Amino acid sequence: MTQFIDRRKNHKHKSTVNRQRFIQRYKKQIKHAVASAVGKRSITNIEGGETVTIAEKEITEPTFHYRQGGKRHIILPGNKEFTPGDHIKRPPNVSKGAGSTASNKGEGMDEFSFELSKEEFLDLFFDDLELPNLIRTRLGETPSFISRRAGYTTYGIPPNISVIRSMRNALARRIAFGNKYKKQLARIQAELEELLTTDNDDSPEAKRLIEEAQALEHKLTSIPFIDEVDIRYKNRTKQLAPTTQAVMFCIMDVSGSMDEKKKEIAKRFFILLYLFLTRNYEKIELVFIRHHTTAKEVDEEEFFYSRETGGTVVSSALEETKRIMQERYSSPDWNIYIAQASDGDNWNADSPHCQELLCNNIMPLVQYFAYVEILPRHHQSLWRAYIGVKELFKNFAMRNINNVQSIYPVLHELFKRKMS
């Protein structure tokens, strides 16, 4: 039986497959640790890796054992303590020490900890999120490609080796090269057998035939089992694929009622939203709008770090959104999304105007509108106005964010992937 021995040097990521299998198996526990980690980080370090700890009891392997109870007939030789009919007490449970917990008896194991890379952290964090109601539109200006199988090629990287095709080529080559030698060897062996019927194997002619047969056998065994010319790699080509065009409007209230704690929560929400969009969607535009009594479109740097503040007129942000939608995204080829963060504080006379703008000018054109209200003392006129919008449009969602720890659950609830 042929045996293969892989003598290639191990790559530095030799355990990648096992690592991915482990992450997939304990995905629920790891995602819980990842979500908890975000609330403890600073804004500047929100997308780094993470050390994940899993309790020892959660990674134990299942085992089969005999079930306790029932009638058992066991002979215990040399028993001097019991007589037939005595009841034997169960042994006491041995307490286990875990982590830094002290224990005066028994044995235990530390909790299992390992490092998640930045890529693994973000993959798990945004694993089951998507933009709701995203529809396929025309091909974008910048072409998007998908990879498809395209036969085999003679060059490539080791992970793309086609073992079956390579083995098939090796077998064909061994047959092609060895067939000629096998025919010659069969002919010589037939001559040798015929010669040995009338002569012994010490004769010069017999020795010559034996040497030729040995030389041919050596040539046959010298044919390599697999050669570099046999190896084939799976080939893939890029094909132009239909893509979507989407834009996300990020609207943040920076008025005086938004203190530093509320602004930090709003910034964390938008940073996570920004990471989710730029990581999961190659072709998406982002529009950043800050507002107090007036609203203006700003760049990413000013959106997250400007210290400008003032009174509160929420309709100014919606008016600015409406203007930009009409000027730059009026084509039906665009999927339009809006995310708004505010503490709900607004002039009472302005909230009905916000409701009118949304119902008449904005909601009929957008795929999804997500409104989050941060640390509400009590719901004010803006929340009540938005409830009226929610009753009319199914693509309008509104949630509360009470603290830093609730940011990810709210984001997950707003953009959770719908099961098809």
N, C-alpha and C positions, 0 to 999 in steps of 0.2 A: 504494500500500500504506500502511495506517495505521500510524503509529509512535507509541509511548507514551514520554513523557519524564517521569520521576519527579523532581519538583522539591521534594519534601518534605525538610525539614531532617533530617540524619542524627542518629539518636539516639546517646547516649553509648555504648550497647552495640551499635553497628552491626555489629561483627564477631563477635557472639555465635555465629552459626551456624558461621562458619569456625573459631572457637575450639573449639566442641564437636566439630566434625569432626576437628580436629587431635588433641584429647585422645582421641577414640575410636580414631584411627588408631595412636597411640603409647601406647595404654593400658597395655600390658605394661611398657614402660620407666618410665612415670610411676608406676604402682602400686608398682614395685620401689623407686623413689625415695621414695614416700610411706611405705612400710613401714620403710625405713631411717631416715627422719626421726623416727619416733616414739621410737626408742630413744635419740635424742640430746636429747630435750626434757625439760624439767622437768614435773612433774605439773600445775602450774597453767597451762602453756602447751600442753597436749597436743592441744587442738582448734583451734589457729589455722591460718592459711594456711601456704604453704611455697613456697620457691624451688626449682624443679625444673630440673636441668641434663641435657640429652641430648647425647650425643656427636655430632659433625658427621657421622660415617660412618653413623649410624643414621637420619638424616633425609634422606639423599641420595635423589633421585628416580631411578627406573630409566630407563635409556636403551638405545636400540638402536644397535649399531655393527657394523661389518664384522668378521667372525671372522678372527683371525690364522691364518696357515698356508695350505697349499695352493699351487697354481701360479698365479701372477699375471703377466700380460703387460702391462707398463707401459712407455711410452716417456717417457724423461726427457731432454728437450732440453737441450743445453748442458752435458752431463755430461762433465767432464774427469778424474774421479777413478777411474772404474770402466770395465771392459771387459766384454763379454758373458761370462758364466760366473762372474764374481766373486760371492762370498757377502757379503752386507751384514749386519752385526751389528745386533741390535736396539738401540734407544736405551736408555740406562740409566734405571732408575726414579728419578723425582724425589721426594725425601723431602719430607714435608709437616710443617709445624709446627702443633701443635694446642695451644690454650690458652696456658699460660705456658712450654711447652717450646721451647727455643732451637733454631734451625735456620739454618745458614750458607748454605743454598741452597733454592730452591723456594719455594712459597707455601702457605699454609694458612688455615684458618678457625677462629675461636674456637668453643668449645662453645656450643650454643644453650641459653639460660636464659630462663625465664618464670615469672611468679608465679601460683600457684594460690590462689584465694580460699578462705575458710573453708568455704563450701558445697561447692565443687569438691573440696577436700581430703577432707571427710567422705564425700561421695558415692563417691569412688574408694576410700576406706579401707574402707567397709562395703558395697561394691558387690555382692559375691556371698556375703553372710552371711544366715542366716535361723535362726529357732528351729526345731529339728527336731521332726517329728511334731506340728506345730500343727494342730489340728482345728477345724472351724467349729462353734460352739455357738449358743445362742440369741442373740437380739438383746440387746445390752448395755443397761444403764439409760440411758446417754447415747447418743442415736441417732448412727449413723455414716452418711455420705452418699457416694454416688459420682456423678460427673458423666456425663450422657448427652446425646447430640445431640437437639435438639428444634426442628428446622426453622430458620427464619431470622427475623431481627428488623431493625428500621430503625435501631437504635443499638448501639454497641459500641466496641471498641478496634480500631485498625488491623490488628493481627495476625489478627483474626478475620474480616476481610473475605472474602466469598465472591466471587471474581473472576468465575466462570462465571455465577452468578445475577445479579450486578450488570451484566455485559455483556448478558445476556438482557433485563433490564429496560430498559437503555439502548436496545437495538435496537427493542424494542416501542414505547418512547416516541417515537423518531425516526420510526418508521413511522406511528404515530398522528398526530403533529403534522404530518408532511410530506406525508401522503397528500392532504389537502385542497389544499395549495399545488401539488402535482404535477398534480392534475386541472385546476386553473385554468390552470396554465402550459401544459399540453397543449392546452387549448381555445384559449388566446390564440395559441399558436404555429400551430395549424391555421388560425385566422382570418387570421393574418398571412401565411401561405403563400398562402392563397386571394386575399388582397388584392393581394399582390405580382404575381400573374399578370396583373392588369389595371391596376395602378398601380405607381409607383415608391416607394422607401422614404423619399422626402422629403415625402410627403404628410402632412397633419396626422393623419389616421387611422392611418397606418402608424407615425408617431412615437409616438402614444398607445399603440398596442399594444406597441411595443418597450419603452417606459418601464414599462408594466405587467409585461411579461415579466421585465425586469431587476429590478424590485422583488420579484417572486415568487422569483426566483433568489437574491436577497439574503436573503430570509426563510428559504429552504431552507438556505443556508450558515450562517445565524445559529443554527440549532438546535444546541445543544451536543452533542458526541459522547457525553459522559457527564455526568450532573448529580447533585447531592447526593441527589435523590429516588430515583435508581436504585440507590444503594448498599445492599447487604444484608449483614448480619453473621451468621455462624454462631451459632446460639443453643444454649445448653446449660442443662439443668436438673439439679437435685440430687434424687436418689432415695434413699430409705432402703435401705441395703444390709445384708445379714447380716454380723455381725462376730464376732470371737473375744474371749473373756475369758481373759487369761493373767496369771500372777503369777510373778515370779522371786525366789527366795530367794537372797540373797548371804551366804555364811557365810565369815567370815575369822578365822583363828587369830591371836590377839594375845598369845600366851603368851610367857614369858621366852625360850624357845628361838628365837623369831622376832626376830632382831636388826633393826636399822634397814634394812639392805640387803634382807633378805627382806620386810619390811613394805612397803618402797617398791615392790618388784616386785608384791606382792599388790595394793597400791593402784592401781598402773598397770593391772593386769589388770582390776580391777573398774571403774575409770574408763572404760576402753575398752568394757567390757561395758555399762555404764550409758549411754554415748553411743550405742552401737549400738541398744539397746532403745528409748530415748526418741526416737531419730531415725526408726527404721524402723517402730515400732508406736505408733499413737495411743492405744490403750486397753490399757495394761499396768500392773500394780501391781508395786512393788518392796518387798521386805521385807529389811531389813539386820539381820544378827545377828553380834555379836562374841562371842568366847568365849576363856576361859582355863580355869580350873577350873570356872567357872560361865559361863553364857551368858545374854544378854539381847538383846531387840529394841531397836534404837536408830534414830535418824533419820539422814539422809544426812550431816549435819555431824559428828555424833559418830562415825559409822562410819569416816570418812576421817581425822579429826583428833584423836580422843581418844587419850590416852597411857596409858590403863589397861592393866595387864599382870598376870601371875601364872603359876601352874602350867598344866598341860595335861590337860584331860579333854574329849576330842572328843565323847563321847556327850552331854555337856550341850547342845551346839549342835544335835545331832540330836533330842534330846528336846524342845527349844524349838521346832524346826521342826515336829515332829509335833503339838505342842500348838496351834500357830497354824493349821496345816492343818485340824485337826479343828474349831477354833472359827470360823474365817473362810472357809475354802475347801473345805469338805466337799462342796459341791454338785458334781455331775458336769459342770456347765457351765463349770468352770474348767480351763484348761490350766496345770498346775503344773510349774515348772522350778526346778532347784537348781544353783547353782554354788558350789563349796567350794574355798578356797585354804588350804593348810597346808604346813608343812615336814615333816610326817609324824611328828613327835615326839609320842608318846602313851604313857600308861601301858600296859604289856603286858596287864594284866588288863582294860583298858577296850576294847581293839580288838575282841575277840570280841563284846562287847556292841554296838559300833557296827555290826558285820556283821549281828547279829540284828535291830537296829532297822531297818536299811535293807531287809533281805530281807522282814521280816514286816509292817512298818508304813508304810514310805515308798515304796519302789520300785513296788509295785503301783498307787500312786495318782499317780505323776508321769509326765510325758511324756519327761523327759530329765534326767539327773543328770551334771554335769561336775565332775570332781575334778582339781585341778592341785596338784602337789607341787613346792615351790620349793627350789631348790639342795640336793637331797638328797646327803648325804655317802654314805649307803648306805640302801637301803630298809629300813624298820623294820616293826614289827608292823602298823601301820595300812595300809601299802601291801599287805601280804600278805592282810590281811583284806578289803580292797577288791577284790583280784584274785578272791577267791571270789564277791563280788557280781557282778563283771563277767561271770563265767562263767555266771551264772544269768539275767542281764538284759541284753538287747541295747541297751537305752536307757541304759546306764551307760557313761560314758567316762572315762578317766584318762590324764593326760599329765604330763610333767616340764617345768618351766621352769628352765633353767639360768642365764640371764642376761636383762638387759633386752631385748637384741636378739631373743630368742626368744619374747617375749610375743605379738607379733602373729601369727607363724606358728602358735603353739599355739591362740590364739583362732580363727584362720581354720580350723584343722583341726577344732576342736570344733564350730564353727557354720557350716561351709561348706554352701552351698546344694546340695541334692541335685538332680541332673539327672533330670527326669521323662521 
